[in-house]
Each structure stands twice: as structure tokens, then as C-alpha cells.
């Protein structure tokens, strides 16, 4: 069970386990905005719905919240685990302009790549290989990319994520 944590201004912050969300609620640092269907958590003297979305009581300032850090996992997710050169299933990443030639670790220079294409390309550019990228790599956009710990959007979160898109 995963819970979306909203800042006091209703902007999505992170995704945490439902246990962590309940601790925040019990310590009166957050309130439950939406629960998961019929799910309930019972203790000796309390009864709570399993939280799908919680709202923090105090605003938390997050520096550089609009920058999405580059990671191997993020590149594979952005490219849907498909090779940027042949379109087959990818499990590695490749620098379009190789690092040995000054290529940076950036969203614009990294693509998901299958092992075969990665080994064939070696330290060459796609132009030298006579290859063409299937798309232009760029930094991903969308609210779900700015939420720490979120891999995919849950149906319970849809209404709360749309607040951020409207702002």
C-alpha cells in the first residue's frame, strides 16, 4: 500500500508506505483526505481507514523541486524500457555522445539501450554508426515525475494530482 503525501498547499510531495502515513496522522502532522476503499486499520482503541492520500498540517519547503534528477532508473522509465536505437527491450542506458568524448550525464544525452546495441555502439556516436535515435531524449514532464518515490500514478491519486496540473 502506497500513500500520496500532499504539502499544506495541496502540492504532491512524495509517496510513502501506508504505515508511515498512519504515523504522520497519529502524530497529528497530517490528515487523511482519501482512503483505500474498504480497508481499515484497527488498534486497541482506534479505527482508521487505510490512507491513500494525506495532507500535511504544516507547509514543507522543498528546494529545487522542479528539477528532476537524472538516474538510470529514471531514464529506463522515461523510455518505457525500450531501446532508443532498435526499439527492443532495454536493460542498460547509453550516452548518445560518449563520455569519452565529453558527453554529459543529462536527460538529453542518455537513452535506454539494449545490451546488443550498447556493445555494438561502443564509444561511437549514432551518426558514426549510421544509426538514428527513435526519439529526441529530453527531461520528462508531468506531475508524477516531481513526486519523490512515485513510479506510477494510482487511481486514488488522480483527483489530487489534477490540482497541481491546474495550478
C-alpha positions as CSV (number, residue, x, y, z in Angstrom):
1,X,0.0,0.0,0.0
2,X,1.4,3.4,-1.0
3,X,0.1,6.8,0.2
4,X,0.5,10.1,-1.6
5,X,1.7,12.9,0.7
6,X,0.4,16.4,-0.2
7,X,2.0,19.6,1.1
8,X,-0.1,22.0,3.1
9,X,-0.7,23.9,-0.2
10,X,-2.0,20.6,-1.8
11,X,1.1,20.1,-4.0
12,X,2.3,16.5,-4.2
13,X,5.5,15.9,-2.3
14,X,6.2,12.2,-2.0
15,X,4.9,8.6,-1.8
16,X,5.3,6.8,1.4
17,X,4.1,3.5,2.9
18,X,0.7,3.4,4.5
19,X,2.4,2.7,7.8
20,X,4.4,5.9,7.6
21,X,1.3,7.8,6.6
22,X,-0.6,6.5,9.7
23,X,2.3,7.5,11.9
24,X,2.0,11.1,10.5
25,X,-1.7,11.0,11.1
26,X,-1.4,9.6,14.7
27,X,1.2,12.3,15.5
28,X,-1.2,14.9,14.2
29,X,1.2,16.0,11.5
30,X,-1.2,15.1,8.7
31,X,-4.9,14.4,8.0
32,X,-6.4,11.7,5.7
33,X,-8.0,13.1,2.6
34,X,-8.8,9.8,0.9
35,X,-8.9,6.2,1.9
36,X,-8.4,2.9,0.1
37,X,-11.9,1.5,-0.4
38,X,-13.0,-0.7,2.5
39,X,-9.5,-1.1,4.0
40,X,-9.4,-0.4,7.8
41,X,-6.5,-0.5,10.3
42,X,-7.6,-1.3,13.9
43,X,-5.7,-0.9,17.2
44,X,-6.9,-1.5,20.8
45,X,-8.6,1.9,21.0
46,X,-8.7,3.3,17.4
47,X,-10.0,2.6,14.0
48,X,-8.6,4.2,10.8
49,X,-9.2,3.8,7.1
50,X,-6.1,2.9,5.1
51,X,-4.9,6.2,3.8
52,X,-4.5,6.7,0.0
53,X,-3.8,10.5,0.2
54,X,-2.8,12.5,3.3
55,X,-2.4,16.3,3.7
56,X,0.4,17.7,5.9
57,X,-0.7,20.2,8.5
58,X,2.4,22.5,8.0
59,X,4.0,23.6,4.8
60,X,7.3,21.9,3.9
61,X,9.7,23.9,1.7
62,X,11.4,21.7,-0.9
63,X,14.4,23.4,-2.6
64,X,14.9,22.7,-6.4
65,X,11.6,20.9,-6.5
66,X,11.2,21.4,-10.3
67,X,14.5,19.8,-11.2
68,X,14.1,16.0,-11.8
69,X,17.4,14.3,-11.0
70,X,18.9,12.1,-13.7
71,X,19.1,8.4,-12.8
72,X,19.5,5.1,-14.6
73,X,16.0,4.0,-13.3
74,X,14.5,7.3,-14.5
75,X,15.9,7.0,-18.0
76,X,14.6,3.5,-18.3
77,X,11.2,4.6,-17.0
78,X,11.1,7.6,-19.4
79,X,11.9,5.4,-22.4
80,X,9.5,2.7,-21.3
81,X,12.4,0.2,-21.1
82,X,12.7,0.3,-24.9
83,X,16.0,0.7,-26.8
84,X,16.4,4.2,-28.3
85,X,18.1,2.6,-31.4
86,X,16.3,-0.6,-32.2
87,X,13.1,-0.5,-30.1
88,X,13.7,-3.8,-28.4
89,X,13.6,-4.4,-24.6
90,X,16.3,-2.3,-22.9
91,X,18.1,-3.0,-19.6
92,X,21.0,-0.6,-19.8
93,X,21.5,3.1,-20.6
94,X,23.7,4.6,-23.2
95,X,25.3,8.0,-23.7
96,X,24.4,9.4,-27.1
97,X,27.6,11.4,-27.2
98,X,30.0,9.1,-25.3
99,X,31.5,10.3,-22.0
100,X,35.0,9.7,-23.5
101,X,34.1,12.5,-26.0
102,X,32.7,14.9,-23.4
103,X,29.2,13.6,-23.3
104,X,27.3,14.6,-20.1
105,X,25.1,12.7,-17.7
106,X,22.0,14.5,-18.7
107,X,18.4,13.7,-19.8
108,X,19.3,15.0,-23.3
109,X,22.3,12.7,-23.6
110,X,21.1,9.4,-22.1
111,X,18.8,6.8,-23.7
112,X,17.6,3.4,-22.7
113,X,19.5,0.8,-24.7
114,X,19.6,-3.0,-25.2
115,X,22.8,-4.8,-24.4
116,X,23.4,-5.7,-28.1
117,X,23.1,-2.0,-29.3
118,X,25.2,-0.8,-26.4
119,X,28.0,-3.2,-27.2
120,X,27.9,-2.5,-30.9
121,X,27.9,1.3,-30.5
122,X,30.8,1.2,-28.0
123,X,32.3,4.8,-27.9
124,X,31.0,6.0,-31.2
125,X,28.2,8.4,-31.9
126,X,25.0,7.3,-33.6
127,X,26.0,9.2,-36.8
128,X,29.3,7.3,-37.0
129,X,27.3,4.0,-36.7
130,X,24.8,5.1,-39.3
131,X,22.1,4.9,-36.7
132,X,19.2,7.2,-35.8
133,X,17.5,7.7,-32.5
134,X,13.8,6.7,-32.5
135,X,13.1,9.9,-30.4
136,X,14.8,13.1,-29.1
137,X,15.8,12.5,-25.5
138,X,14.6,15.2,-23.1
139,X,13.8,15.7,-19.4
140,X,10.5,14.1,-18.6
141,X,7.5,16.3,-17.7
142,X,4.4,15.7,-15.7
143,X,3.4,15.9,-12.0
144,X,4.1,12.3,-11.3
145,X,7.8,12.9,-12.2
146,X,8.2,15.5,-9.5
147,X,6.7,13.3,-6.7
148,X,9.5,11.6,-4.8
149,X,9.1,7.8,-4.7
150,X,6.3,7.6,-7.3
151,X,6.7,5.1,-10.1
152,X,3.2,5.3,-11.5
153,X,0.0,7.1,-10.8
154,X,-2.5,5.3,-8.6
155,X,-6.2,5.7,-9.4
156,X,-6.9,7.1,-5.8
157,X,-4.5,10.0,-6.5
158,X,-5.9,11.2,-9.8
159,X,-8.1,14.0,-8.4
160,X,-5.3,15.3,-6.1
161,X,-2.7,15.3,-8.8
162,X,-5.0,17.3,-11.1
163,X,-5.0,20.2,-8.5
164,X,-1.3,20.6,-9.2
165,X,-1.7,20.4,-13.0
166,X,-4.4,23.1,-12.8
167,X,-2.1,25.5,-10.8
